[in-house]
Amino acid sequence: MPQTGLVTSRVVVTPNFAILPPEGMPESVLPGWEATAARILAAPAMGANFAYYQLDLQPKGGAAQALDEDLEAFFYVENGEVTLGVNGVEHTLSAGGFAYLSPGSTFKLAAKQPSRLQWVKKVYEPIEGKRPADVVGNERDVKGEPFLEIAELKLKRLLPEDVAYDMAMNIFTFPPGFSLPMIETHVMEHGLVMLEGQGLYYLGDAWREVKAGDFIWMGPYCPQSFYATSSSAARYIYYKNVNRDVEL
């Protein structure tokens, strides 16, 4: 049946933040990726200083690539199961699995079954005498820590808290009715995917509805906060740049 009338969306794109609901994200084809539907959620064209992808792989779909010497990457498996070779070492990642690839790494990724992954890439900012190591794990093995001594707010840090790393990937869990205790404003930017539940996200100057599957980009100094409104826990995974001084 042909489409008639106006359509609406919760999508918002501004110079310092964006909300992209899943129904408005068209598929892209990425060179070198087989049997993979890619969606580019954040890129420099948006204003971000990183790239964030959603990858939907069919069985045996994937890629074998070498990162540029100044690029680092992170994979997170939302669902399904994949094999991931990182610099010649093979791993099996199921739901909740993740891998950090140090700058210039090679990888070979193949799906064992239909699988959805998130993929983050950014330019690594070197620091004298330090170099990050590859990290592979599963979020189920990462202990959640209370956020700002609020026992109900659980924060999982997937990467080491080490100055060698210039990026963080964290998972935040909010019980129904709980919120961040302040509106944050900081120099770090975020790329965030709502994994479960729903809530209200404060972005810029207003509270806005967000749901599982939404992607949010927050640029530097974008005022931000979150309040969980669903009847079950709300969870999201997010990227931020860390551990570096301002470039002048």
N, C-alpha and C positions, 0 to 999 in steps of 0.2 A: 504494500500500500504506500503511495507517495506521502511524503511528509507535508503536512499543512500546518499553518499557524506558527507562532513564535516558539522558540526553544529557550530554556533558561539553564543556568549553571551556577555552581558555587565557585567557579574559577575566578581568581583574582591575580593579576600580574601588575606589579608596580616597580618603580626603580629600586626599592630595597626589600621587597618580599613578594612571594607568590604562593598561591594555593592551586594545585593541579589535581582535580578529581580524576579517578581512573577512566571514567567514561569519555573524557575528552582527550585522551592521550593516543595519538595515532602511532601505528607501528612504523619502524624504520628498518632498513637493511644495513648491517655493518659489514664492511669488507673483511673477509677472512672468517666470518662466522657462518657456520652451516646449520640449517634447520633451527634458526633462532629468530624470534620476533623481538626486536629491540625497541625500547622507548627511551629517548634521551630526555631526562627529567630536568637536569640543570646543566648549563654550559656557559662559557664566557659570553655568548650572545645574549644571555639573560642578565648578565652582570656578575655571575659567580666566578670565583677563581679556582674552580674545580669542575669536574664532569661527573654526573650521577646518572646511572643507567638502570633500567629494569629489563632483565633478560628472561624471556620465556623460551625454554629449550624443549624440543621434542627429543625422544630417545635417540641417542648417538649424536645429538646436536652439540655444537660447541666450537672451539677454536684452539689453535696452537699459535702463540705469539711471543714476541720478545718486546718488553717495554723499552722505551728510550732510556738512555743512561740517567736522565734526570727525572724520570717518572716513577712514582710509586702507585700501588693499587690495593684495593680491598674488595674481597668477595664475601657475600653473606647469602646463605641458602634459606629462602622463605619456606619452600616446600620441595619435595622430591628428593632425589639423590644423584650425586655427580661424583666422578673421579676427577681429581685435580692434581696434576703434577706441577710442582714448584721447584724450579732449578734442579730438575732430575729426581726429586723425591715425590713419590705418589701418595696421595691421601684420598680417602673416601669421605665425602661430606654429605650428611643428611640434614633434615630440617634443623635450623639453629646453628649449623656449621659455619665457620668463617675462616678466612685466610688473609693475612697481610703479606703483600709481596714487596720486598725491598726494591729500591731504585735499580732499574736495569735488569730486573728478573725476567726469566723465561717461564712460560706456563703452557700447559696442555690441559684443556678442560673438556669433558665429555659427559653428557647426561645419561644415566642408566634408565631413567623413566622421565615422563614429563616433569619439568622442574622450573621453578622461578627463582632467579637470583637477583641480588643487587650488586652493582659494580661501581666502585668509586675510583677515580683517577685524579691525581694532582701532581704538580711539579714539586719535587722534594726540595726543601730549603736546607742545604747542608750546614753543619756546625762542626767546627774544628775538633778533631780528635774523636768524633763520635760517628757511628754508622748503625742504623737500625737493622735488626735481624728479622728474618721471616718468622711469622707467627701463624700457627694453625690450631684451631680448637673448636669447641662447641659451647654455646651460651649456657647449656644446662650444667656445665662444669665450672661456671664462673659464679662466684658468690655475690649475691646482691647486697649492697651496702646501704644503710639508711642515708637519705639525703638531708644534709644540714640538721642531723640528729632527729629527723622526723621518721620514726620507725616504719610507718606505713608506706613511705615513698622509697622504692627500691631502685637503685642505680647499679647497673652492671657495666664495668669498664672492660672492654674486650681487648684493648691493647695495653702494653706496659706503660706505667707512669714513669717514663724515662725521657730525659731531654733529647736523646737521639731521635725520638719520634716527634714529628711535627704535625701529626694528625691524631685525633681520638675518634673512636667509634664506640658509642655507648647505647645501652638499652634501658629505658625508663619505664617503670610500671607504677600506675596510679590506681588505687582502689576507687570505687564509685564515690563521688562527692569530694575527693581530695584534689588539691591544687598545689602548684608551686607557691611558695610563701611570699613571693615578690614579683614585680614586673622587672625583668632583667634588661639591661642595656650594656652591650660590650662590643669590643673590637672584633671578636671572632664571628665568623659566619657559619651557618648551618645548612645541611641538607638532611631532611627528616622524612621518614616514611611511617605512617600510622599502620601498625601491625594488627592491632585488635582494638575493639571498642570505638568510642567516639567521645567528643568533648568540645570545648570552646577554646580556641587559641587566640590569645591577644597578640595582634600584629599591628605595628604602627600606632594606631589610635583607636582601635575597636576590637571587640570580641567577635570571632568568626567561627562558624560551625565546621568541624572537621570529623572525618570518619575513617574507618579502616580502609586502606588502599590509597588514601590521599598522599600526595607529596607536598612538602612545604620547603621553600627556600627562604632563608633569612639572611640578609646582607649585614655587613658591619653596622653596629649601632642601631639596629632595628629593635624597638621596644617589643618585648615578648614575654608571654606567660602561658600556662595551660591549666585548664580545669576539666576534670573527668566527669562526664554526665551520663555515661551508659550504666546499665544495671550490672554489668560485669567489669572486670578490670580493663583499663585502657593501657596499651603498650605501644611505644614507638622506639625506633632505632634512629640515631642521628650521628652525623659527622660534624666535627668542628676542627679548625686549625688551632694548634696550641704550641707552646714552648719556644716561641720566637719573638725577637724584638721587632719593633716597627721599622720598616725601611724608609729612610728619608732621602 
